[in-house]
């Protein structure tokens, strides 16, 4: 991890696949411990912590997300992480994010006030603004939620005009109605195409952890570079648009 460029004090969002790493003695906890050991006491570790599937379908179903009990469906590492003592979760019915460390509370606060769950004011925007990093641990940019933020804030046709009101329950049992413009359904992305752009710009470093190819990306420069490409071509990351 350190050879990839992860450093003490970093703020990093991790997308992961345990199976891609090969055999890991200690399982998910060993992976989480290794990340925290590198980051040290001044670092911050974030992971996505929400349900899988279409955001549009979730909000239309009247979903209620409970940060105390609702599981993360984005891999076993994320589920084990969100259950750890001291790990916080943002109040979002569709794109809850979990975090621990120095800046965890700051990054997660106010997510329930974002009417685009991966938009301005979200943990993803704050990660970019804070000079954070994205670690793709055995997964590709197809799993890179921050690219949703880049699309949503640079003119891609990815957010519905319709407003839904899903609910989230916080740690104190308080129920929040979270007005949400969901992502447009039926849009097939081509996020892995950013790989060559990021490598050429020196924004991404590749390496191996266990048996997995991993990618460490500077979130701010990525958002700037890919944001400009989307401004020039709103369909830059979209393969099929059939809402």
Beta strands, then each sheet from edge to edge (+ up, - down):
strand 1: 11-16
strand 2: 44-48
strand 3: 64-66
strand 4: 88-89
strand 5: 97-101
strand 6: 133-137
strand 7: 164-169
strand 8: 175-180
strand 9: 187-189
strand 10: 204-209
strand 11: 212-218
strand 12: 238-241
sheet 1: 4+ 5- 2+ 1+ 6+ 11- 10+
sheet 2: 3+ 7+ 8-
sheet 3: 9+ 12-
end
